[in-house]
Amino acid sequence: MKNKVIKKEKKITNIYKWIIIIFGFIIYSNTLSNGYALDDKAVIWNNKFTQKGISGIKEILAYDSMAGMFGTDSNLEGGRYRPFSLVTFALEIELFGKKMTDPSARDVFNGCPFISHLFNILFFCCSLMILFKVLKKLFKNFIPKYEFLSIPFIATLLFAVHPLHTEIVANIKGRDEILAFLFSFLALNAIINYIDKNKKWELITAFVYMFLGSMAKETTITFLAIIPLCIYFFRDKINIKKYVFLVLPLFLGIILYFVCRHLAIGNQMGIEVINLMNNPFYGMTFFQKYATIIFTLLLYLKLMIFPHPLTWDYYPYHIEIYDFSNIWVIFSIIIHLALIVVAILGFKKKSIYSFCILFYAITLSITSNIFFNIGAFMNERFIFFSLLGLCILIAYLISEKFPLLIKNYKTVSLTLVSIILCLFSVKTFTRNFDWRNNITLFGHDVNISKNSAKGNCTYAGELYKLSEDAELAKDTVLRNKYLFQAKPYYEKAIEIYPQYEEALVALGNTNYRIWGDYKTMFKYYIKTLEKNPLNRDVWSNSIGVLTQNLNEPEYEKIIWKKYSEISDYYESFFQLGNLYFSSVPPQNDSAIYYYEKAKVRNFNNFDLLYCLGVSYGNISNFDKARENLLLALKIKQDAKTNQLIGISYGFQNNNEKALEYFEKAFSLDPNNQEIINNIIMAKKILGR
């Protein structure tokens, strides 16, 4: 009889598992037709390590997680070491990758977004299944009147459909969070098995799961506290020795992760980032920073209860700068103090309210900005774990408290749960469409995050790329359409953040490409250099436009002189030297003046040394001419340079040396009649 009951319970449990899995799959099924969006660039199509497939895994494990995109370690405070999801992307590319393009990519790359989205959904469904299994074990003493209104089932369904998870599941890059969640709960499940069934080998599996979860994302580290918390709240009192035994493998798993992290990226903690887009608190006072953080904590609570509107973009200044006199900051303080009081008072009594609050707070702590600057004011994906606290609380109220308060409990509860699930499902399903690609996502969310410099600039950047594609297709009308659309968003980004380098450069380029307005372009370039004197885009674009597209020497001098006042970079001095060198007649003294300034800053430029040598030769300073031409030859063997050295010796009546260099020049360019004539003349003078 007992076996029949157990079999029946397992059958019912399996039915509910399949309901959850099918529900989770269907709710995200429309992402299967989506392409790449947002951070997928960093982990897939613009990541040189994942693009290598299996052969790139060694490098994925050996470097910062941003190195595959930037070619160097991350410029974010603390660094990023989350190789696990990158390894899965590399495997996907190896097994399923094919040559493809994307509106946001400039070049062909290997990818298969359908497979990536499919695996995201499957990993998410696996996480839901493990979550349901763990909650069943944790709440085994909470016997509901109706199984379909049990805490585990309601909590898992609410978690599955909550719209805040769209950034995790619909964005392929969000897999790091899904994997961290999956392995964190597998570790919790292993510890529960150790406690309930004394399966000591589960301690080893807990160690492995904690390590793998941490390799996916650092959020797993919070389970060093969450797992003991769960055991305390949902199991009878256990002795200290057993607590040590269950915590030790968890701790060792985290330690192993930090060893791997240190070997790969070293210690990047404490490195201050002075870029507002990667450090939103840059320039704030201590009190402004923490008042703003406290406001974001209130916004998290609001979004968990009422997840609208949603946006990928919480960068400056979609979230404003707050101080402690703001009414919302004060309200947030009151709310959170109340939550702290409830958590403390209910801790000893093992209150579910206390557990839910502590679960929420602990899992959010690592991404809350309170202890670490995570590079953004907030993000919806940062509460992927934490949201479970609210889901459990709602499920507890419906399953345990409603029967005590409402007569027709079943009808009311089913109606309430159905309404919530329906509303959340519709919001999630429709939000998935926004994640179709960068244009749809940025175009939609820029209307929500209207005061975000990054959001405005990023959307404009996508439009700018489309204009370049139109230009390649020789469609001038479409090109200008995209440029005109991009321009006001760049202007808005600069209005919000006047020193935004990317927006300044792009707006300058936009003016030049629409109207050929190079003077406005250079005004924006100058503003950019005032922020970053070594901005590579400004220097490369300036060289191209000023040396190839313009023929206004006096205006060019004005620009290069202005650049030289802002930056110590050698290029402006070199270009000024070129302008005086190429003038008719050559202004040799001015050319030498600027070339020498450039040489101090870069003595390994062949063209610079060659032109400087020629300029000295033009004023008959043959020793200085030879000095620079010989330095040029150390960089590159060149017939003309050897010839000029020979000529300099000839002017000083050193015809033996002159002949030596003429013959070197001849060996490099035997068909040059001028060099042949030099050799004939030198030999004639020497009587040969």
N, C-alpha and C positions, 0 to 999 in steps of 0.2 A: 504493500500500500504506500509506504513511504517513498519507494523508488518511483512509483507511478506519479506521485505528487511532484517529485523532483524533476522527472521527465517533462511533466506538464508545464512546470515553471520555466524550464529551459526552453521549451517550445515557444511559450509566450514571450520570453525574453528575446529569443531570436526573431520573432515577428516584429517586436518593437525596434530591434536593431536594424532590420531591413527597412522599416518605415523611415527611420532616421536617415539611413544611408541614401535611400531613394529620394527622400525629401531634399537632402543636401545636394545630391547630384542634379536634380531637376532645377533647383533654384539658381544654380550656376551654369546650367547647360548652355545658355545663350552666350557664354564667354568663349565657347569652342570656335566660333567664327571670328573672334577678335584677333587682331594682330598684336604687335608689340607696342608698349606705351610706357611713358615715364622712365623709371629706373631700369627697365629691361635693357636699355642701351648699355648700362654699366656692367650688366652681368651676362649679356648674351651677344648681341650683334656688334658691339664695339669693344668687346673684351677679347684681347688677343690670346689669352690663355684658354678660355672656354671654346673659342673658335678652332683651336687645335684638336679638340676632341679628347680622346684618352691620353694622347701625348702631352696635353697641357695640364694634366692633373698634378704632376710633380710641382709645377710652378704655382698652381693654385694653392697648394699646401705650403709653399715656401715663402709667399709674399702676402702683403696686405691685400685685402679683398678689392681695393680700388686700383691696385697696381696694374691689373690686366687692361684697364681703360686708360689710365693716365700715364703709364710707363714708369711711374715712381710710386712711392708710398703715399697713402692718403694724406690730404691736407686738412683732415678733420681732426679735432681735438681727441686724443686718446687712440686714434687709429681705428681700423676696422679689420677684424680677423674672423670671418664667417665662411670658411671654405666649403662646408658640407653641401649647401645648395648649389654652389658653383660646380662642384664635382658632378652633381646630378645633371646640370645643364650641359657639361662637357660630354657626359655619357649620351645624352639625348642627341647632341649634334653628331657624335660618332655613329650612332645607330640609325638616326632618322633624319639627320641634317641634309639639306639640299640647297643649292645655290638659289638665292632669292634677293629681292630688293625690298625696301620699305620707304615710304614717303619721308621719313625722318633721317634716313641713312644716305650718305653720299655714294657709297660703294656697294658692290655685291658682297654678300656674306652668306655663311652657312646658318640655316635655321629651319625651324618647323614649329610655328606658333600653335598650331592645332595640338600637337603632341604635348607641348609645354603646358598649355591650358588644361589639357586632359589630365596630366599628372598632378597639376595643382588641385583639381577637383578631387581626384582619387586620394591624394594625401589628406585633403581636408575631410573627406568622408571617413578615412581611417582614423583620423583624430576624433571625429564624432563618435565612432564606434568605441574607441578606447575610453573616451570621456564617459560615455553611458555606462560602460563596464565598471569603471572606477567609482562613479557616483552610486551605482547599485551596491557596491561593497561598502562605501562610506555610510550610506543611509539605509543599511540593511535592517536597522532597528526601527525605522520609520515605515510602518505598515499602512499603506493607503487603502481606503475602501474600494477604490477603483484603480487598477494598475495604470490605465491610461491617464490618470491624474496624479501619478506618483512624482516625487521630486526629481528623480533621475531623468524620467522621460520628458517632463515639461521643461526642465532646465536645459537639457540637451537640444530639444527642438528650438527653444528660444535662442540659444547660442548659435544654432545652425543657420537661422534665417535673419539674424540681426544685421541690418544694413551697414553697420560700421565695419563689418568684415569684408566688404567689397574690395577695399584697398589691398587686402591680404590675398584674396582668392583670385580676383579679376586681374590683378597686376602680377605677372609671372614672378617677378622679383620677390613678391611676398612669400614665396615658398620657404625662405629662411625662418620666418615666424611660424609657419605651419609645422615645419619639421621640429623646431624647438618645442612647440606645444606638444606634438606627438610623443617625442622622446621624454619630455618632462613627465607626462602622465603615464608613460610606460614605466618610468622609474618609480613613480608613486605606486603603481599597480604592483610592482615587484616587492616593494617594501611592505605593502598590505599583505601580500602572500607570505612574506617572511614572518610578519606578526601573527597572522591568523593560522597559518599552517606549519610554522616553524621550518620553512624551506630555506635553509641557510644559503643554498646556491643562488637564491634570488638576490642575495646581496651583491654577487658578482654581476648579475644582469643589471641591477640598479646602477652599479658603477659604470658599466658600459653605456647605459642609456643616458646618464648624466653627462658623460664625456661627449657623446654624439650630439645631444641636445645643445650643449655649449658650443660645439663646433658649428652648429647651425646658426645660433644667435645667443648673445649673452643673457637674454631673458631667463634662460634655464637656471642661471645662478640663483635666482630668487627661490627656487625650489629647495635650496638648502634650508630655508626657513619654512616654506609651504608644506613640505612633507612631514616634518615633525609636528607642525600645527595641525595637520589633518589627523595624525595619529592621536594627538592629545584630545582633539574634539570628538573623535568618533570611535575611539577604542577605550576600553577600561584602562585604568591606571597601570602603567608598566614601569619597571624599575629603571634607574639611571643607567645601569649597565647595558640594558637592551637599547636604550636611546643612543648610547655611544656606538653600539654595534650597527644601528641603522643609519646613523649620521656619517660614520666613518667612510663607507664606500661612496657616498654622495660627495663628501668633501674631497676624496681622492680623485674622483672623476673630474671635478672642477680644477683641482691642482694640475692634473695632467693636461687639461685644456690650456691653462695659463703657461705651462712649460712650453707647449707647442706654439702658443701665441708669442711668447718671448723669443723663441728661436727664430720665428718668422719675421716679426716686426720690431722686436726690442721693446723698450719702454718709451711710449709716446704720451704718457700722461703728463699733464701740466703744461703742454705746449699751447700757448694762447694763439688763437686764430683771430686775425685782425681784419677779416673779411665779413661784412655784415650778412652776406648770404649763407655763410657757414657758421656764423656766431651771431645770432639775432640779438644777443644782449650787449654787443659791442657798443661802447659809448654810454651805456646806462650806469646810473649810480647803483650802489648795493641795494638800496631800498626800492628803486624802480624795478630792478631785476626780480626781486622776490615778490613784490606786489603783482607784477605781471605773471609770474609763475602761479601765484595763488589764484589769479583770475582764470588761468587756463585750466586749473583743477576744477573750478566751478563749471567751465564750459564742457569738460569731459563728462561731468555728471549730467548736464543738460542733454548732451548728445546720446548718452546711453538710454535716457528715458524718451527723448524726442529727437531721433536721428535725422534732422533736417535743418538747414541744407547741408549737404556733404561736399567736401572739396579735398583735393590732394594738397592744397596749398595753404599752409598756415605760416608762411614766411612774412618777414617785415614788409609792410605793417598792416597785414590783414588783422593780426592781433595788435592792438595799439599798445603804447607804453603807458602803464598804469602806475599810480602811487597809492599809498595806504589811506588816502582821504577819499578814494573813489568808493561809491556806494556798493558797487558789485564786488569789489575786493573785500570790503567789510562784511558783506553778506556771505561771501565764500569762507571767510575766517570763521564766522558764526556756525555755518553749516558743518565745516570740517572739525571744529572744536566739539560740536555735538556728536559727530560720528566717533571721534576719539573717546569721548565720555562713554558712549554706548558700548564701544569695543572693550574698554577697560572694565566697566561694570559687569559686562556679560562674560568676560574671559573665564573667571573662576567657575561660573555656572555652566560653562560650555554652551552658551547661547548661540543659536544659529545666526542671529543678528551680528554678534561679535565676530563669528567666523567669517561671514560674508564681507564685513568691513575690512578685517585684517587681510583676507585673501586679495581684495581689491587694492589695498594700500601697499602690500608687500610686492605684488607683481608690477605695480605701477612705479614703484620707487626708483627703479633703475632707469626709467625713461621719463621721469617727471621733471628733470632739470634741477631738482633740489640738490642733488649730490654731484651730478655730472652734467656738463653742457653737451646736449645731444645734437646740436647743430640746427635745431628748429624750435619754435615756440612750443609746438605740439604736433601730433599727427594722429589720424584715426587709427592707424595700424599699431600705435603704441599701447592701446588698451585692448588688444586682441585677447590676452590672458585675463586682464583685470575685469573685463565685461562679464566673465563667468560668475563673479561674486554677485552681481545684480540678478543674473538669470537664476541662480540658486535661491536668492532671497524671494523673488517673485514666485518661483515654484513652491517654496516652503509656505508662503502665505496662502497660495491657492490650495495646496494639498493638505496642510495641517491646520490652518487658521480659519479658512472659509467654512469648513464643516461645523465649527463651533459658533459661527456667527450667522449663517444663512441656512434657512430651512431647505429650500430647493437648491441645495449646494451643487449638485451634479449639473443641472441645466445652466445655472449662472456661471459656474466654472468653465464648462465647455464653451459657452458663448464668449466669455472673456478671452480664454486662450485662443479660440478660433479667430476672434477679431484681431488680436495682437499678431498672431501668426500670419493672417491675411495681409494686414497693413505692412508688416515688416517684409513679407515675401514680395509684395508688389514693389515696394521701395527698392529692395535688393535687386530684383530682376530688371527693373527699369534703369537702375544705377549702373548695372553691368554694361549697358549699351554705351554709356559715356566713356568707358574704358576701351572702346574699340581700337583706337589708335591715339596718337598724340594730338592730332587736330581736333578730334571730337572731345577728348578730355580737356585739353587746355582751352578750347573755344567755349565749352560749357562752364568750366569752373572759373574762368576769368570774370564772368559776370557775378560770381559769388564772392571771390576774393578780389574785389575791385581795387582795394588799397594795397595789394601785394606787388612789390616791385618785381619779384621773381616771376610771379604769375603773368603779369603783363609782358615782361620781356620774353618769357618762354613761349607764350602764344605768338608773339610777334616774330620770334625766331623761326617757328614752324612755317608761318606765312612767308617769311623771307626765303626759306629753303624752297618752297613751292615756286616762288618767283624765279629762282635760279634754274629750276627744272623747266619752267616755261621759256626762259631765255635760251636754254639749250635746244628746245624744240622750235626756236625762232618765232615764238608767239609773243610779240611785243605787247599786245593789248592785255593778254592774261598776265604777263609779267608785271606790268604797271598796276593792274588791278590788285594783285597780291601786295605789292609794295605800298600802295595807298592804304590798304587795309592794315598793314603792319605799322605804319608810321605813327598813328595816334597811341598805339600801345607802347611803343618805345618811348614816346614823349611822356606818357603817364608814368612809366617806370622811372624815368629820370626825375620827374616831378616829385615822386615819392622818395627816391634815393639819388640825389644829384651826382654822387660819385660812382655810380654803377657803371663799371668799365664796359661790360658786354653791351649794355644798352647804348652807351655813348658812341662806341665804335660803330655799332649797327645802324644807329640813326644817321651818323655821318655818311656811311656807305649808302643808305637809302636815299638821301638827298642827292648824292652823286649819281646814283644809277637812274633816278627818275629824271632829274633836270640837268645832270652834268655839273651840279653846283659844288665844285671842289673847294671853294672858299669856306662854305658852311661845313663841309666835311672836315676840313683841317681845324676849324674852331672846336669841333667835337673831339678831334684827335688830341688837340692841345690840352683840353680838359681831362682827357683820359691819362695823358702822360703826367699831368700834375698829381693825379692819384697814384699812378704806377708808371714810373719813368722807363720801365723796361717792358711795357706791354708789347708782346710780339706781333699782334695783329696790326697795331699802329705802325710799327717800324716796317714790316713787310709791305703793307698796303701803301705807305708813304713812298717807299723806294720805287714800287711799281708805277704809281701815278706820276710822281715827280720826274722820274728818269725816262719813262716811256710814253706817257700820255700827254704831258705838258711840254710846251716850249716857251716858257716865260722865265728866263734866268733870274731876273730881278725878284720876281715873286717867290721863286724857288729858294733864293738866298734868304728871304725874309723868314720863310717857314723853317729852314734848316737852322738858322741862327736862333729862332725861338726855341726849337727843340734842344739846341746846345745849351741854352740857358736853364732849361728844365732838367735835362738829363746829362749824365756824364758818359753816356754810351758813345762809342767811337764813330758810329755811322754818320751822325750829323756833321762832324768835322770832316770826315772823308768825303761826303757829298759836296760840302762847301769847297773843299780843295778841288774836286772835279769840275765844279762850275767855273772857278777861276782858271783852272788848267785848260779847259776847253773854250774859253772865251777867245775872241779874235780882236787883237793879238792876245796870246796867253798872258795873264797877270801872274807872273811866276812868283813874285814875293808873297802875294796873298795866298797862292796855292800852297807854297812851302809852309807858310804859317799854319794853315789848317791841317795840312798833311802831317806835320810834326805833332800837332795836338792829337790827331787820330792815332799816330804811331805809338805815342805814349800809352794809349789805351788798348791798342791791338797791334802788336809787332809781327803778327803772323799772317798778314794779308798780302798776297802777291801783288794784286793790282795797286794797292796803296804804295807799297815799296817801289814798284816799277814807276808809277807816276811821280813819286817824290824824287826818284833818281833822275828822271827826265827833266823835271823842273829845275833841279840843281844844275844839270847839264846846260839848260837854256841860259843860265846866268853865269856859265863858265866856271862853276865851282865843281871841277871834275873829281876831286877827292870825295866830296860828299855824294856826288852822283854815283861814283863807283861803290861807295860804302853801302848805299841803299839797293843798288842793282845786284850786288853780290848777295845781300840778304834775301833778295827776291829769288835768286837762283837756288838758294838752300830750300826754298819751298817748292819750286818747280823749275825744271830745266826748260829753257825757252830760247829759240834762235835769236829773236829780236833783242832780248836782254843781253845775250852774249855779244851780239853785234855792237850794241851801244857801249858796253864796257870796252870793247876793242877800240871804238871811236874815241872814247875818253882817253885811253892810253895814247892814241895817235896824236890827239891835240897836245899832249905833254911830251911828244917826241919819243915815247917808249914803244917803238915799232915792233920789237920782239914780242912784248906782251900783247900789243894790238893784234899781231898775226895769230898768236895763240888763241885768242878769243874769237877772232874771225873764223878760224878753222873749226872751233867748237860750234859756232853758229852754223857753218856749212854742213857739219855732220848731222845737225838737226833739221836743216832745210836746204838740201843740196841743189834744189832747182831755183833758188833765190838769186837772181842776176845781180842784185845790189850787193849781196854778200860776196859773190864771186868777184865783183869789181873791187871791193874792199881788200880782198886777199891779193889780187893782182897788184894793186897800188902799194900795199904793205911790202910785198916781195920786191917790187921795183925799187922802193926806197932803201930796202936792205941789200939791194944788189944781187938778188937771187933770180 
